Structure formats: structure tokens, C-alpha cells
Amino acid sequence: MGFTTGLQRLLSAGRETPLSTGSPELDRLIGGIRGSFFYLFYGEEELIESLFLHLLVNALKPRGRGCAPAVVYMMCGNYRRERTEMGTEALMELVEESGFEVEEALRRVRILTASSADQQALLVGELTKILGEEPDVSLVLIRGIFKLHHDDARIRNRHVVREEVQRSIARFSQLCAERGIPIVASGRPRKAELLPKPESSSFLRHLANAVVYLRSRGRGSRFNRAFLISHPARVPGSTEYMFEVNEEMGRDTPPFRQSFQGLVARLRKEFQDALLSRERREAFEHLVEAWSAELGAMSFAESVKLLDLLLLVAVVENRSHVESLSVRIRSLEERIRLLEEHIGLD
């Protein structure tokens, strides 16, 4: 690979269409997420989680390269000190709201975890493997990139821990820069400061191209505040921001009927075949008939998830049978009453 100057890298990044953070205000502040750049966001965990979910979903959008891109999501942290989790329910809702077919989109998310500094160092090999397998990786997300520098359980070998964390970060940056892939990493803020610095060494702060601090505006506020601490091409500043969902980004999804048929096929394999009762397996097929008869109604209910629609139609089908049986029972009761009157029974 040939030598590239910092100026050449900056100019080439400026010609690319940046990846959106999901917030127009935040995009204007930092210029979006550009290839080969290393971004460090730090602040409250809820804000980082929301940012990462929007970035992940935006990065799944096809980029006109002939294949759907993949995203690598790393989570680093000692769960005995502090949990680092992905909000899977919120992610699925955001994926669906953005117009993607959920299962297909989530197949393109590669998740890696590390609970110690030596495991974080091993993720370098895993990332190298993924970059070799996937034809198009659009983004690498790393939650808690410096967390294990402090939270690793090996108290007596802090110098080893420090070397493992710093070496892994340097290799992550090198691998992605060589392939033009942006890295977005998160860190914790130092406490007891009006505008805190990230909980990291000067090594990480100098390695990151852009550093951004996120702070909430208080309970009930739709806006939060972002502070641009450093950027190679932008003046430090701040802005209030909120997230927007681009509902058209993933509209290459299959038609409703195709999504329905795919979901029914999965339910047959993963649910119907596991039912112990033959009667219940047969009842499932009756539900499929009811669902198929009401595809038109379900396709118009765009605000409801497909699986919820299936459950709704099943409830309606059951209610229709209950009403039918009620009518028959009332008719039979009336006939019995007439017969009793005819034979003189009270």
C-alpha cells in the first residue's frame, strides 16, 4: 500500500458523502462521519447508546457498491464493574422504522465482545477476519474503547493491561484507515468537571481525529447538547441536537406479501414443528388461512409490526368463531325452550 499524507487523506474524505449520525444538527457540527476518520464520543451512557443505534442503522443503508454493507459493533467492558449492553429492542424498532427488513438487516451486524484487555487485543484478529470476509464494511463501532484500561481485573499487571489496550486501539485505527472505514468509539467522561475530558490517556485523545462530548439537557427535553472538542477541519463549538428517522433509507425491502410468506415459513419451522399437540399444529394452519385471507387489511396497517398483525388477525379469527358459536348456542337454547313448552315442561 502506497504512502498517503494527512492532507491527501483529509481532502479525499471531503469528497465522500458522509454517514449521517441521525441528527441534522450533530451532522452540521462535525460534518457527518467520514471514511478513515476516528471519532471519539464520550458522555452519558444513554446518549452514547442512542447515537450508536442510529449510526448502526444508517450504516446499513446500501451505498451503490453492488452489495449491502455490514457493520462491526464491539462492546468492551468488565461486566463485574459496569455493564455494557446493546438495546436490542430499541435497535429492532429503529431498523423497522427505517424501512429495513429486520432479519436481513441484523444478519449484516457483526457483534464482538471483550471483558478484559487481553480479549480486546484478540478482537484485532477478529476484525481482520471480518474485513477479509465482508466485501463492504461501512462502519466500525466500539463501545467503551478505553474502559478496560481501568476496569481490567489484573490489578498487579497494569503495565500489561495498558499495553494491550493501547496496542489494540492503534491496530483498530490502522486496519480501518487502510480500508477507508470510519471508526466511532465511545468513552466515559471524567467526573466533577463542567466540561469534562474523556476518561482516557493522551494517547487516545491524540489518535482520534474528532472528539465530541455529549450531555443531556434534562428530563423531558427532546434536545441534548454536543460539544465538538477537536476536529482536523472544523472549529470547536457546540449545538443542541435530536435524532430523526429517515424512513426512506431502507426502502429496498421486499413487498409485504413476500415478508409475510417469509415470516410464516420461519414460524412453521421454529414454532409449529415444536408444538406437541397435533390439534394445535392443525390449528396453526387454520390461522395461516385466516392471515392469508386478510393480507390486504394487514398491508394497510403500516404503523403495526407484521408479527403483531398476525396476532391481531388471530384474535379477530378467534372472536369470529366465538360469535358464531354464540349464535348457534342461542339458537339451540331457543329451540330447546320451544320443545319444553310443547311437551309441557316448565
VOBA-1610 file (N, C-alpha, C; in pm, whole numbers, padded with zeros to 5 digits, always signed):
BEGIN
Met+00084-00119+00000Met+00000+00000+00000Met+00087+00124+00000Gly+00058+00221-00087Gly+00139+00339-00100Gly+00123+00434+00017Phe+00215+00532+00023Phe+00214+00631+00131Phe+00109+00738+00102Thr+00032+00776+00203Thr-00069+00880+00190Thr-00046+00986+00297Thr-00039+01111+00255Thr-00018+01218+00351Thr-00148+01250+00424Gly-00136+01319+00537Gly-00255+01358+00611Gly-00344+01451+00531Leu-00282+01542+00453Leu-00360+01634+00370Leu-00438+01558+00264Gln-00373+01459+00199Gln-00443+01379+00097Gln-00561+01304+00159Arg-00541+01251+00277Arg-00648+01178+00345Arg-00765+01271+00376Leu-00734+01392+00423Leu-00838+01487+00458Leu-00916+01532+00335Leu-00844+01558+00224Leu-00910+01603+00102Leu-00996+01493+00041Ser-00947+01368+00044Ser-01025+01257-00012Ser-01151+01233+00070Ala-01139+01248+00201Ala-01257+01231+00286Ala-01360+01339+00258Gly-01314+01460+00222Gly-01405+01569+00195Gly-01486+01549+00069Arg-01441+01461-00021Arg-01514+01435-00145Arg-01618+01326-00128Glu-01617+01256-00016Glu-01711+01148+00007Glu-01843+01200+00064Thr-01948+01123+00045Thr-02075+01153+00112Thr-02067+01097+00253Pro-02072+01180+00354Pro-02054+01130+00491Pro-02174+01049+00539Leu-02149+00962+00633Leu-02254+00886+00700Leu-02321+00977+00803Ser-02454+00975+00806Ser-02526+01060+00899Ser-02530+00999+01039Thr-02523+01084+01139Thr-02537+01040+01277Thr-02683+01014+01312Gly-02774+01059+01226Gly-02917+01051+01256Gly-02972+01183+01308Ser-02884+01281+01329Ser-02925+01413+01375Ser-02869+01519+01280Pro-02955+01597+01215Pro-02906+01703+01126Pro-02816+01803+01198Glu-02851+01837+01323Glu-02772+01934+01398Glu-02633+01880+01429Leu-02627+01755+01469Leu-02498+01694+01501Leu-02415+01676+01374Asp-02479+01643+01263Asp-02408+01632+01135Asp-02344+01765+01097Arg-02418+01874+01115Arg-02363+02005+01080Arg-02245+02041+01170Leu-02250+02000+01295Leu-02142+02033+01389Leu-02012+01962+01352Ile-02022+01831+01320Ile-01900+01753+01299Ile-01876+01718+01152Gly-01972+01754+01064Gly-01955+01721+00922Gly-01990+01578+00888Gly-02068+01511+00972Gly-02101+01371+00948Gly-01984+01280+00979Ile-02003+01151+00953Ile-01899+01051+00979Ile-01833+01015+00847Arg-01704+01043+00835Arg-01632+01026+00709Arg-01536+00909+00714Gly-01515+00848+00599Gly-01428+00731+00588Gly-01287+00757+00637Ser-01228+00657+00702Ser-01092+00658+00754Ser-01076+00742+00881Phe-01177+00819+00919Phe-01165+00901+01038Phe-01194+00820+01164Phe-01134+00863+01273Phe-01152+00802+01404Phe-01224+00905+01491Tyr-01348+00872+01532Tyr-01430+00961+01613Tyr-01442+00905+01754Leu-01419+00991+01852Leu-01438+00953+01992Leu-01551+01036+02051Phe-01660+00971+02089Phe-01772+01035+02157Phe-01769+00991+02303Tyr-01790+01084+02392Tyr-01797+01048+02534Tyr-01907+01128+02601Gly-01964+01071+02705Gly-02075+01134+02775Gly-02160+01030+02844Glu-02286+01063+02870Glu-02376+00973+02941Glu-02406+00851+02856Glu-02415+00735+02922Glu-02434+00609+02850Glu-02559+00608+02765Glu-02668+00668+02813Glu-02793+00669+02736Glu-02775+00745+02605Leu-02700+00853+02607Leu-02676+00931+02486Leu-02587+00855+02388Ile-02486+00788+02442Ile-02397+00708+02356Ile-02475+00594+02293Glu-02560+00527+02372Glu-02639+00416+02321Glu-02729+00462+02206Ser-02798+00573+02224Ser-02887+00624+02121Ser-02808+00661+01995Leu-02695+00728+02012Leu-02612+00764+01897Leu-02565+00641+01821Phe-02518+00540+01894Phe-02465+00421+01829Phe-02574+00346+01752Leu-02695+00340+01807Leu-02804+00271+01738Leu-02838+00341+01607His-02845+00475+01609His-02876+00549+01487His-02764+00535+01385Leu-02640+00539+01432Leu-02527+00521+01341Leu-02529+00382+01278Leu-02556+00281+01359Leu-02560+00144+01309Leu-02663+00129+01198Val-02785+00178+01223Val-02892+00164+01125Val-02860+00244+00998Asn-02807+00366+01013Asn-02772+00446+00896Asn-02662+00379+00814Ala-02569+00311+00882Ala-02458+00247+00813Ala-02500+00123+00735Leu-02620+00070+00762Leu-02670-00046+00689Leu-02728-00008+00552Lys-02744+00120+00528Lys-02801+00167+00402Lys-02710+00131+00285Pro-02763+00074+00177Pro-02680+00044+00059Pro-02612+00169+00005Arg-02487+00152-00039Arg-02409+00267-00084Arg-02377+00262-00233Gly-02452+00181-00309Gly-02431+00176-00453Gly-02307+00102-00496Arg-02258+00009-00412Arg-02139-00068-00446Arg-02172-00211-00488Gly-02300-00237-00511Gly-02338-00370-00558Gly-02367-00469-00449Cys-02347-00433-00323Cys-02377-00525-00213Cys-02420-00445-00092Ala-02495-00509-00003Ala-02541-00443+00119Ala-02428-00441+00221Pro-02399-00325+00280Pro-02284-00315+00370Pro-02308-00383+00504Ala-02199-00417+00570Ala-02202-00476+00703Ala-02148-00374+00803Val-02183-00394+00930Val-02137-00308+01039Val-02076-00397+01147Val-01963-00356+01201Val-01900-00426+01313Val-01925-00347+01440Tyr-01981-00414+01540Tyr-02016-00349+01667Tyr-01940-00422+01778Met-01843-00354+01840Met-01766-00412+01950Met-01812-00353+02083Met-01821-00438+02183Met-01857-00394+02318Met-01748-00440+02415Cys-01681-00344+02477Cys-01571-00374+02568Cys-01607-00329+02709Gly-01586-00416+02805Gly-01614-00378+02943Gly-01620-00498+03036Asn-01571-00480+03156Asn-01578-00581+03260Asn-01716-00575+03324Tyr-01800-00676+03297Tyr-01939-00672+03344Tyr-01949-00669+03496Arg-01841-00708+03567Arg-01844-00703+03713Arg-01830-00561+03764Arg-01776-00473+03682Arg-01762-00332+03718Arg-01878-00249+03665Glu-01909-00267+03537Glu-02013-00186+03474Glu-02062-00258+03349Arg-02193-00276+03338Arg-02249-00346+03223Arg-02245-00260+03097Thr-02211-00324+02987Thr-02219-00261+02856Thr-02310-00346+02771Glu-02428-00293+02740Glu-02528-00372+02670Glu-02577-00299+02546Met-02629-00377+02451Met-02692-00320+02334Met-02843-00328+02353Gly-02912-00217+02329Gly-03057-00216+02340Gly-03120-00283+02219Thr-03134-00416+02226Thr-03180-00491+02109Thr-03322-00456+02068Glu-03410-00433+02167Glu-03548-00399+02134Glu-03555-00264+02063Ala-03481-00166+02116Ala-03478-00034+02052Ala-03415-00043+01913Leu-03313-00129+01899Leu-03250-00146+01768Leu-03347-00203+01666Met-03422-00306+01705Met-03517-00367+01613Met-03626-00269+01572Glu-03672-00188+01667Glu-03774-00088+01635Glu-03720+00015+01538Leu-03596+00059+01560Leu-03536+00160+01473Leu-03510+00103+01334Val-03466-00023+01327Val-03444-00088+01198Val-03574-00095+01120Glu-03681-00134+01187Glu-03810-00146+01120Glu-03866-00010+01080Glu-03852+00090+01169Glu-03899+00224+01137Glu-03825+00283+01017Ser-03701+00242+00998Ser-03620+00295+00889Ser-03647+00225+00757Gly-03735+00126+00756Gly-03775+00063+00631Gly-03701-00063+00595Phe-03614-00113+00682Phe-03542-00236+00655Phe-03624-00359+00694Glu-03595-00471+00630Glu-03647-00599+00676Glu-03557-00643+00790Val-03615-00662+00909Val-03536-00675+01032Val-03435-00788+01026Glu-03480-00907+00991Glu-03389-01022+00995Glu-03275-01005+00896Glu-03305-00957+00776Glu-03200-00939+00676Glu-03098-00836+00721Ala-03146-00726+00781Ala-03056-00619+00825Ala-02967-00666+00940Leu-03024-00737+01037Leu-02946-00779+01153Leu-02843-00884+01118Arg-02864-00957+01008Arg-02761-01052+00964Arg-02632-00981+00925Arg-02643-00852+00892Arg-02526-00777+00846Arg-02457-00703+00961Val-02500-00729+01084Val-02436-00669+01201Val-02349-00775+01268Arg-02221-00751+01274Arg-02127-00845+01337Arg-02091-00790+01475Ile-02122-00866+01580Ile-02103-00821+01718Ile-01985-00895+01781Leu-01893-00818+01840Leu-01777-00872+01909Leu-01776-00817+02051Thr-01732-00898+02147Thr-01729-00852+02286Thr-01594-00885+02350Ala-01557-00805+02449Ala-01434-00830+02526Ala-01459-00786+02669Ser-01421-00870+02765Ser-01440-00837+02907Ser-01307-00820+02979Ser-01197-00824+02906Ser-01064-00799+02963Ser-00976-00741+02854Ala-00865-00681+02894Ala-00777-00615+02798Ala-00716-00714+02699Asp-00682-00834+02747Asp-00624-00932+02654Asp-00729-00980+02554Gln-00857-00985+02595Gln-00962-01018+02498Gln-00981-00905+02397Gln-00968-00781+02443Gln-00977-00669+02349Gln-00865-00677+02246Ala-00746-00719+02289Ala-00635-00735+02194Ala-00666-00844+02092Leu-00737-00950+02135Leu-00772-01058+02043Leu-00875-01013+01939Leu-00952-00909+01970Leu-01051-00859+01875Leu-00986-00803+01749Val-00859-00769+01757Val-00787-00722+01637Val-00789-00832+01531Gly-00760-00955+01573Gly-00763-01067+01480Gly-00903-01093+01427Glu-01004-01079+01514Glu-01142-01099+01469Glu-01183-00993+01368Leu-01143-00868+01394Leu-01175-00761+01299Leu-01104-00784+01165Thr-00980-00827+01170Thr-00907-00857+01047Thr-00978-00965+00967Lys-01028-01067+01036Lys-01100-01176+00971Lys-01228-01127+00905Ile-01304-01044+00977Ile-01429-00993+00923Ile-01404-00906+00801Leu-01303-00819+00808Leu-01272-00732+00695Leu-01228-00812+00574Gly-01175-00931+00598Gly-01139-01018+00486Gly-01257-01092+00428Glu-01359-01119+00511Glu-01478-01193+00467Glu-01583-01104+00405Glu-01604-00985+00461Glu-01711-00897+00416Glu-01662-00807+00303Pro-01732-00805+00191Pro-01688-00719+00079Pro-01704-00571+00106Asp-01793-00533+00198Asp-01818-00392+00224Asp-01856-00373+00371Val-01762-00324+00451Val-01789-00286+00589Val-01796-00134+00592Ser-01910-00080+00630Ser-01930+00065+00622Ser-01892+00138+00750Leu-01886+00066+00863Leu-01862+00134+00991Leu-01816+00033+01096Val-01724+00078+01182Val-01683+00001+01299Val-01717+00083+01423Leu-01802+00027+01509Leu-01843+00092+01634Leu-01775+00020+01751Ile-01720+00096+01844Ile-01653+00036+01960Ile-01702+00104+02087Arg-01786+00035+02163Arg-01836+00086+02291Arg-01731+00063+02400Gly-01695+00170+02472Gly-01602+00156+02583Gly-01462+00121+02539Ile-01410+00191+02439Ile-01281+00154+02380Ile-01166+00161+02480Phe-01177+00248+02582Phe-01069+00263+02679Phe-01108+00212+02818Lys-01229+00158+02828Lys-01283+00121+02959Lys-01199+00015+03029Leu-01150-00083+02955Leu-01075-00193+03018Leu-00936-00152+03063His-00891-00036+03022His-00765+00017+03075His-00777+00037+03225His-00899+00072+03271His-00923+00093+03414His-00993-00025+03481Asp-01076-00098+03405Asp-01164-00198+03467Asp-01114-00341+03455Asp-01003-00364+03389Asp-00948-00500+03382Asp-00915-00548+03523Ala-00943-00676+03548Ala-00928-00732+03684Ala-00783-00753+03725Arg-00689-00745+03632Arg-00548-00773+03666Arg-00482-00649+03727Ile-00505-00631+03855Ile-00459-00511+03926Ile-00307-00504+03932Arg-00240-00618+03944Arg-00095-00619+03961Arg-00018-00605+03830Asn-00087-00611+03719Asn-00018-00602+03589Asn-00073-00486+03507Arg-00077-00369+03568Arg-00137-00255+03500Arg-00059-00217+03374His+00073-00235+03376His+00152-00200+03257His+00117-00292+03140Val+00088-00420+03169Val+00050-00514+03063Val-00088-00475+03008Val-00179-00444+03098Val-00314-00403+03058Val-00307-00278+02970Arg-00227-00180+03012Arg-00214-00056+02936Arg-00161-00084+02794Glu-00061-00169+02785Glu-00004-00201+02653Glu-00104-00274+02564Glu-00182-00365+02624Glu-00281-00440+02545Glu-00390-00348+02491Val-00437-00257+02575Val-00543-00165+02532Val-00492-00070+02425Gln-00377-00009+02449Gln-00325+00087+02353Gln-00287+00021+02220Arg-00229-00098+02228Arg-00191-00169+02105Arg-00314-00206+02024Ser-00420-00250+02091Ser-00543-00287+02018Ser-00606-00165+01952Ile-00608-00052+02022Ile-00667+00071+01965Ile-00589+00116+01843Ala-00457+00111+01853Ala-00374+00151+01739Ala-00399+00060+01619Arg-00414-00069+01642Arg-00437-00163+01531Arg-00577-00146+01472Phe-00677-00121+01558Phe-00812-00093+01505Phe-00807+00027+01410Ser-00739+00131+01454Ser-00730+00253+01375Ser-00657+00227+01243Gln-00548+00153+01249Gln-00469+00125+01128Gln-00548+00042+01029Leu-00614-00064+01077Leu-00690-00152+00988Leu-00800-00077+00915Cys-00871+00007+00989Cys-00984+00079+00928Cys-00936+00192+00837Ala-00829+00260+00876Ala-00777+00368+00792Ala-00729+00314+00658Glu-00667+00196+00659Glu-00618+00136+00534Glu-00731+00104+00438Arg-00848+00076+00492Arg-00963+00038+00408Arg-01066+00149+00393Gly-01038+00266+00446Gly-01129+00378+00433Gly-01257+00365+00514Ile-01250+00291+00626Ile-01368+00267+00710Ile-01361+00357+00832Pro-01468+00430+00863Pro-01465+00514+00983Pro-01481+00430+01110Ile-01416+00474+01216Ile-01434+00417+01349Ile-01506+00520+01435Val-01610+00476+01504Val-01675+00560+01605Val-01663+00485+01738Ala-01592+00544+01831Ala-01569+00482+01961Ala-01631+00568+02071Ser-01658+00504+02184Ser-01715+00577+02297Ser-01625+00565+02418Gly-01634+00666+02504Gly-01560+00665+02629Gly-01643+00728+02739Arg-01595+00715+02861Arg-01664+00776+02974Arg-01602+00913+03004Pro-01681+01008+03054Pro-01625+01138+03092Pro-01565+01133+03231Arg-01464+01214+03252Arg-01415+01232+03388Arg-01518+01308+03469Lys-01520+01286+03598Lys-01624+01345+03682Lys-01579+01480+03739Ala-01679+01552+03793Ala-01654+01677+03866Ala-01589+01784+03780Glu-01629+01793+03654Glu-01581+01899+03567Glu-01698+01954+03487Leu-01699+02087+03466Leu-01806+02149+03390Leu-01808+02099+03246Leu-01693+02094+03184Leu-01678+02037+03051Leu-01571+01929+03062Pro-01609+01809+03104Pro-01510+01705+03136Pro-01434+01656+03015Lys-01316+01606+03041Lys-01237+01542+02938Lys-01271+01392+02934Pro-01241+01323+02825Pro-01270+01179+02821Pro-01177+01102+02914Glu-01230+00994+02969Glu-01153+00907+03058Glu-01058+00823+02973Ser-00946+00884+02937Ser-00850+00814+02851Ser-00715+00881+02865Ser-00616+00814+02810Ser-00483+00872+02812Ser-00470+00972+02699Ser-00363+01050+02701Ser-00336+01142+02590Ser-00314+01065+02461Phe-00275+00938+02474Phe-00255+00852+02356Phe-00383+00844+02273Leu-00497+00814+02337Leu-00622+00800+02264Leu-00672+00935+02215Arg-00660+01039+02296Arg-00709+01170+02255Arg-00632+01223+02133His-00506+01189+02121His-00429+01231+02004His-00452+01139+01885Leu-00487+01013+01910Leu-00511+00920+01800Leu-00644+00950+01731Ala-00745+00990+01807Ala-00876+01018+01749Ala-00869+01147+01666Asn-00932+01143+01548Asn-00936+01263+01465Asn-01034+01366+01518Ala-01147+01319+01569Ala-01251+01409+01619Ala-01296+01361+01757Val-01312+01455+01848Val-01354+01423+01985Val-01478+01507+02016Val-01586+01440+02062Val-01714+01506+02086Val-01769+01465+02222Tyr-01812+01563+02299Tyr-01872+01537+02431Tyr-02023+01556+02420Leu-02101+01460+02471Leu-02247+01465+02468Leu-02301+01482+02610Arg-02396+01574+02624Arg-02454+01600+02756Arg-02604+01619+02743Ser-02680+01560+02834Ser-02826+01570+02829Ser-02871+01707+02879Arg-02989+01748+02833Arg-03044+01878+02870Arg-03144+01867+02985Gly-03163+01747+03037Gly-03255+01731+03149Gly-03376+01650+03111Arg-03446+01600+03211Arg-03561+01513+03191Arg-03673+01586+03115Gly-03727+01516+03017Gly-03838+01571+02941Gly-03798+01653+02820Ser-03670+01686+02807Ser-03625+01767+02694Ser-03602+01678+02572Arg-03646+01723+02455Arg-03624+01648+02332Arg-03482+01667+02279Phe-03414+01771+02327Phe-03281+01804+02277Phe-03174+01772+02380Asn-03056+01734+02329Asn-02937+01721+02411Asn-02833+01816+02353Arg-02716+01821+02414Arg-02613+01914+02366Arg-02486+01839+02335Ala-02425+01876+02222Ala-02299+01816+02177Ala-02193+01925+02171Phe-02075+01894+02222Phe-01961+01986+02221Phe-01850+01925+02134Leu-01814+01992+02027Leu-01703+01947+01943Leu-01574+01996+02007Ile-01496+01904+02062Ile-01373+01939+02132Ile-01258+01960+02035Ser-01248+01869+01937Ser-01140+01880+01839Ser-01182+01813+01709His-01130+01866+01597His-01160+01814+01464His-01054+01869+01369Pro-01005+01789+01274Pro-00898+01839+01186Pro-00941+01948+01090Ala-01071+01963+01065Ala-01115+02061+00966Ala-01227+02151+01016Arg-01259+02146+01146Arg-01370+02225+01197Arg-01331+02294+01328Val-01391+02410+01347Val-01365+02488+01467Val-01446+02430+01583Pro-01388+02416+01700Pro-01466+02367+01815Pro-01589+02453+01838Gly-01698+02388+01880Gly-01823+02457+01905Gly-01922+02363+01969Ser-02047+02404+01977Ser-02148+02319+02038Ser-02282+02344+01970Thr-02375+02250+01990Thr-02509+02262+01934Thr-02605+02175+02012Glu-02732+02213+02011Glu-02836+02124+02061Glu-02876+02031+01947Tyr-02910+01908+01981Tyr-02941+01812+01875Tyr-03049+01715+01920Met-03114+01655+01822Met-03207+01545+01843Met-03199+01455+01721Phe-03250+01333+01734Phe-03240+01236+01626Phe-03367+01233+01543Glu-03350+01210+01414Glu-03460+01191+01321Glu-03443+01057+01251Val-03555+00993+01217Val-03552+00864+01147Val-03581+00887+01001Asn-03489+00845+00915Asn-03510+00853+00771Asn-03584+00729+00726Glu-03715+00741+00708Glu-03797+00624+00677Glu-03777+00572+00536Glu-03705+00648+00453Glu-03685+00603+00316Glu-03551+00535+00296Met-03466+00532+00400Met-03330+00484+00379Met-03324+00337+00339Gly-03417+00257+00389Gly-03408+00115+00361Gly-03521+00064+00275Arg-03578+00147+00188Arg-03695+00106+00114Arg-03665+00014-00004Asp-03554-00060+00008Asp-03530-00166-00088Asp-03580-00299-00031Thr-03669-00292+00068Thr-03721-00411+00133Thr-03821-00481+00043Pro-03843-00612+00064Pro-03935-00686-00021Pro-04079-00645+00002Pro-04170-00676-00093Pro-04312-00643-00077Pro-04370-00709+00047Phe-04487-00657+00090Phe-04550-00706+00212Phe-04578-00856+00202Arg-04632-00902+00088Arg-04664-01044+00073Arg-04540-01130+00090Gln-04426-01085+00034Gln-04303-01163+00046Gln-04256-01168+00191Ser-04266-01053+00263Ser-04229-01052+00404Ser-04319-01145+00485Phe-04449-01143+00453Phe-04545-01229+00521Phe-04510-01376+00498Gln-04484-01413+00373Gln-04453-01553+00342Gln-04325-01598+00410Gly-04227-01507+00417Gly-04102-01542+00485Gly-04122-01563+00634Leu-04205-01476+00696Leu-04231-01491+00840Leu-04310-01618+00869Val-04408-01651+00785Val-04486-01774+00806Val-04396-01896+00792Ala-04305-01893+00695Ala-04212-02006+00678Ala-04126-02024+00802Arg-04080-01913+00860Arg-03998-01923+00982Arg-04080-01973+01100Leu-04207-01925+01110Leu-04293-01971+01219Leu-04324-02120+01207Arg-04341-02168+01083Arg-04365-02311+01065Arg-04245-02392+01113Lys-04127-02344+01083Lys-04005-02418+01118Lys-03971-02406+01266Glu-03984-02283+01320Glu-03936-02258+01456Glu-04044-02272+01563Phe-04172-02269+01522Phe-04280-02273+01620Phe-04375-02390+01599Gln-04433-02402+01479Gln-04533-02506+01456Gln-04473-02645+01474Asp-04355-02668+01420Asp-04294-02801+01430Asp-04263-02840+01574Ala-04251-02740+01662Ala-04218-02769+01803Ala-04341-02794+01889Leu-04460-02767+01835Leu-04582-02790+01911Leu-04604-02940+01935Leu-04637-02978+02058Leu-04654-03119+02092Leu-04790-03172+02047Ser-04890-03088+02051Ser-05026-03131+02019Ser-05053-03126+01869Arg-05103-03237+01814Arg-05139-03240+01672Arg-05252-03142+01644Glu-05346-03129+01738Glu-05456-03036+01720Glu-05407-02893+01709Arg-05306-02858+01790Arg-05253-02721+01783Arg-05176-02698+01652Arg-05106-02800+01605Arg-05037-02785+01477Arg-05138-02763+01364Glu-05251-02834+01372Glu-05356-02815+01271Glu-05421-02678+01286Ala-05437-02634+01412Ala-05496-02502+01436Ala-05409-02392+01377Phe-05276-02412+01381Phe-05185-02313+01322Phe-05213-02296+01173Glu-05239-02406+01103Glu-05269-02397+00960Glu-05399-02320+00935His-05496-02335+01025His-05620-02257+01012His-05591-02108+01029Leu-05496-02074+01119Leu-05458-01935+01134Leu-05391-01883+01008Val-05306-01965+00946Val-05241-01923+00821Val-05346-01891+00716Glu-05453-01970+00711Glu-05561-01944+00617Glu-05627-01809+00647Ala-05648-01782+00775Ala-05710-01655+00814Ala-05618-01537+00781Trp-05488-01552+00810Trp-05393-01446+00777Trp-05391-01419+00627Ser-05384-01526+00549Ser-05377-01511+00404Ser-05500-01441+00349Ala-05617-01468+00409Ala-05740-01406+00362Ala-05745-01257+00393Glu-05665-01212+00491Glu-05668-01071+00531Glu-05537-00998+00503Leu-05462-01043+00403Leu-05336-00978+00369Leu-05359-00832+00330Gly-05468-00806+00261Gly-05497-00670+00219Gly-05511-00575+00336Ala-05587-00617+00437Ala-05607-00533+00556Ala-05474-00514+00630Met-05394-00620+00641Met-05267-00608+00713Met-05170-00516+00641Ser-05170-00519+00508Ser-05076-00435+00432Ser-05104-00287+00449Phe-05229-00250+00484Phe-05263-00109+00503Phe-05228-00060+00642Ala-05207-00151+00737Ala-05177-00111+00875Ala-05027-00092+00890Glu-04973+00016+00833Glu-04829+00035+00827Glu-04767+00065+00963Ser-04847+00113+01057Ser-04793+00151+01188Ser-04777+00033+01283Val-04821-00086+01240Val-04817-00204+01326Val-04717-00303+01270Lys-04638-00367+01357Lys-04540-00465+01314Lys-04610-00588+01259Leu-04542-00658+01167Leu-04601-00772+01100Leu-04642-00881+01198Leu-04555-00915+01292Leu-04589-01021+01387Leu-04709-00979+01473Asp-04714-00852+01511Asp-04830-00804+01586Asp-04957-00813+01502Leu-04944-00789+01372Leu-05059-00801+01283Leu-05110-00945+01278Leu-05017-01040+01274Leu-05057-01181+01274Leu-05134-01214+01402Leu-05083-01164+01515Leu-05152-01190+01641Leu-05290-01124+01641Leu-05298-01002+01584Leu-05426-00932+01579Leu-05528-01008+01494Val-05482-01056+01378Val-05574-01133+01292Val-05616-01262+01361Ala-05522-01326+01434Ala-05557-01448+01506Ala-05664-01421+01611Val-05650-01309+01683Val-05751-01272+01783Val-05885-01247+01716Val-05884-01175+01603Val-06009-01149+01531Val-06071-01279+01482Glu-05989-01372+01432Glu-06040-01501+01385Glu-06104-01578+01500Asn-06034-01579+01615Asn-06091-01648+01731Asn-06223-01584+01775Arg-06228-01451+01771Arg-06350-01382+01812Arg-06465-01413+01716Ser-06434-01424+01587Ser-06539-01456+01490Ser-06598-01594+01517His-06511-01690+01555His-06560-01824+01588His-06643-01821+01716Val-06600-01741+01814Val-06675-01729+01938Val-06813-01673+01911Glu-06822-01569+01828Glu-06951-01510+01794Glu-07039-01610+01719Ser-06978-01685+01627Ser-07054-01786+01553Ser-07111-01893+01646Leu-07028-01937+01740Leu-07073-02038+01837Leu-07180-01979+01928Ser-07169-01852+01963Ser-07270-01788+02049Ser-07405-01785+01980Val-07405-01753+01851Val-07530-01750+01775Val-07593-01889+01772Arg-07512-01991+01747Arg-07562-02128+01743Arg-07618-02171+01878Ile-07548-02133+01985Ile-07595-02170+02120Ile-07729-02103+02150Arg-07740-01973+02114Arg-07867-01904+02139Arg-07980-01967+02058Ser-07948-02009+01934Ser-08049-02074+01852Ser-08092-02207+01912Leu-07994-02284+01960Leu-08026-02413+02021Leu-08106-02394+02150Glu-08069-02294+02228Glu-08143-02268+02352Glu-08288-02232+02322Glu-08309-02154+02216Glu-08445-02116+02179Glu-08526-02239+02135Arg-08462-02328+02058Arg-08530-02450+02014Arg-08564-02539+02134Ile-08472-02548+02229Ile-08497-02628+02349Ile-08614-02569+02428Arg-08619-02435+02438Arg-08727-02371+02511Arg-08862-02401+02446Leu-08867-02396+02311Leu-08993-02426+02241Leu-09035-02571+02259Leu-08937-02661+02256Leu-08968-02802+02277Leu-09021-02826+02418Glu-08960-02761+02516Glu-09007-02776+02654Glu-09150-02724+02669Glu-09181-02612+02605Glu-09318-02559+02609Glu-09418-02656+02541His-09370-02718+02432His-09457-02808+02356His-09495-02933+02436Ile-09400-02982+02514Ile-09428-03104+02590Ile-09476-03073+02732Gly-09489-02944+02765Gly-09545-02905+02893Gly-09448-02903+03007Leu-09317-02885+02980Leu-09219-02875+03086Leu-09194-02728+03119Asp-09181-02701+03251Asp-09152-02563+03292Asp-09004-02534+03272
//
